[in-house]
Amino acid sequence: MMLAADWLAAPGSRSVMALLRAGGHGAWFVGGCVRNGLIGAPVEDIDITTDAHPDRVMALAKAAGIKAVPTGIAHGTVTLIADHRPYEITTLRRDIATDGRRATVAFTDRLDQDAARRDFTMNALYATADGAVIDPTGQGLADLAARRLRFIGAPADRITEDYLRILRFFRFHAWYADPAGGIDPDGLAACAALAEGIAGLSRERIGAEMTKLLAAPDPAPAIAAMAQSGVLAHALPGADARLLPLLIALEDAPPDPIRRLAALGGAHVADQLRLSNAQRQRLAILNAGMASATPPDALAYAHGADMAWDIMALRAALFETPPAPGTRAAIARGAAAVFPIKPADLMPKLQGAALGQALTSLETDWIASGFALDRDALLRRLD
């Protein structure tokens, strides 16, 4: 089978592959770029594997005038920047020891040994510089064509090498598996049996996997399988999966993992993850809004139209009813509203704390009126 993709013939891709081959080494595109290229999905990262050792890759890049960054040189990875695009170059490897979180590796020159240490058959596909696809496991192409997600070899062996693969199993199922085909029973059973191993993972790794999973077009079936198998309780203690499919059915915006995290339990489950400050703040607003009775126009005035609609969608899912007619119009009205009173309107009669209290009181009245009170009416209230 031949792979045809724009990135394959891109100047950066050609120059990186050429410098490795000119140095007398084999080089293959591998993993997600090959998988996504074959199914026509977007490709963000281009990974390349080679039999050249990292120091050799660095030397070849320097000779060719290509910037090289030793991003993971101890594990065989160097990032080359060619034509303004990063290419992660990793030496072919085999595992010699694993502890459930990280592996000790040895370099090899065999594709089959490198493929054997990967997670899923559809991720263990390689392609030459001209696009010829190589399937060392003999199962990757067939599984990808059927959109069937399976571990390479015995699922328990792959999981105990790195327990993060439990979460990756559900994430990749949400993104790449055929929903009609169901989830692989052997993989699911192994994930359920070994779920306690998730406790040894860092919150950063769990959070990264969960946000990627929740960004899938429809992660609800995968999250439901996590809940039924007991995996969700280990990854996000206290999470409740029941609200998520209702929210997704109401969504008319691009997938947003933080909005969906709010549907799983919001602030409570956020404590289990390492979220950015911006993500935590957004999650807090979503949860507070969902639990309140603040009308949609007031939400939009305070937080913007997108946040207000997210909150209203979460409320609708919570009460299992669509948002009320006119919700969109109310949100638009609130987002466009401008408070008609300025501090100068109340000065010099009011100063300092009294001025702030008066502005707050008038703004509260103005919001409660549905933004109907104009400047004169508000000033009369103050008098």
Buried (B, 14 or more C-beta within 10 A) or exposed (E): EEBEBEBBEBEBBBBBBEBBBEBEBBBBBBBBBBBBBBEEEEBEEBBBBBBBBBEBBBBBBEEBEBEBBEEEBEBBBBBBBBEEBBBBBBBBBBBEEBEBBEBEBEBBEEBBBBBBBBBBBBBBBBBBBEBEBBBBBEBBBEBBEEBBBBBBEEBBEBBBBBBBBBBBBBBBBBBBBEEEEEBBEEBBEBBBBBBEBBEEBEEEBBBBBBBBBBBBEBBBBBBBBBBEBBBBBBBBEEBBBEBBBBBBEBBEEEBBBBBBBBBBBBBBBBEBBBBEEEBBEBBBBBBBBBBEEBBBBBBBBBBBBBBBBBBBBBBBBBEEEEBEEEBBEBBBBBBEBEBBBEEEBBEEEBEEEEBEEBBEEBBEBBBEEBBEBEBEBBBEEBE
